């Protein structure tokens, strides 16, 4: 079991620690609902140092990135990031990622913790020309400072004007007295804020200063359980649930980051799938009757026929009702379509809704 550099800090804060993607991680501190509300209405800080970080350098770095990712990396300018995925050669997804352009010969890619080794091995096979790949995952930590008060609470720690940092833009600067820190206006909660990438040796100092600066704003440490309820309320995909090695990215609704204006891994087959029309679709749904949907619960039609499976589900802390996502045949995917979630032999009525579930 790997430990993040802040492991002892979390234990001292009373976190409930659980194994996650091979790491000992804080799942909650005070409780999911309290932590969820803290991020929606104030400011919270997540330790997500288990995430992976790859560095791609060289004069052929862009050509390489274009080949292995679905999105068009050529549109990036220095200091801008984009969401995308690594397609595999079977029609599925190796991982979903964020690509950062540092300069024309240097890119960073953030990948999911459970896929670090798999991803690095996968993209390495496409390395040609003047490209150097480095797996920096073990040397860097990642903190997500999220919530509507995040920028105001953290402004005293940096000369970077946090309120001017646009969504999916980043800069490298001084933060909490540490140099060469990546400050990125990205996140997985839908409530604003930013993410901090720093070397492991600086992360305890940065964490402590974040907690000090945020004290007047009611900052709290937030665990992975609330991270999951927050991302689900936004309808964001989670690798291993909505997207897998077997899932079609087009059925998962990732057509918007699948750019056929360039050549990339498995592009021809994905283009053919798009032209033929997808058979299933990832939908959001909310329960009309009482109940809590969970991962792998069956989705059925009014006659009790199984039509799909729930990929993610929870009782939404913000909305006070059961919400979830899952795959169904396209015929059942229209907004307001009636479906049922099979919860302990009971078929609980639900309807298809547009995501995000949570609207600010």
Secondary structure, 3 states (H helix, E strand, C coil): CEECCCHHHHHHCCCEEEEECCEEEEEECCCHHHHHHHHHHCCEEEECCCCEEEEEECCCHHHHHHHHCCCCHHHCCCCEEEEEEEECCCCCEEEEEEEEEEECCEEEEEECHHHHHHHHHHHHCCCCCCCEEEECCCCEEEEEEECCCHHHHHHHHCCCCHHHCCCCEEEEEEECCEEEEEEECCCCCCCCEEEEEEEHHHHHHHHHHHHHHHHHHCCEEECHHHHHHHHHHCCCCCECCCECCCCCCCCCCCHHHCCCCCCCCCHHHHHHHHHHCCCEEEEEEEECCCCCCCCCCEEECCCCCEEEEEEEEEECCCCCCEEEEEEEEHHHCCCCCEEEEEECCEEEEEEEECCCCCCC
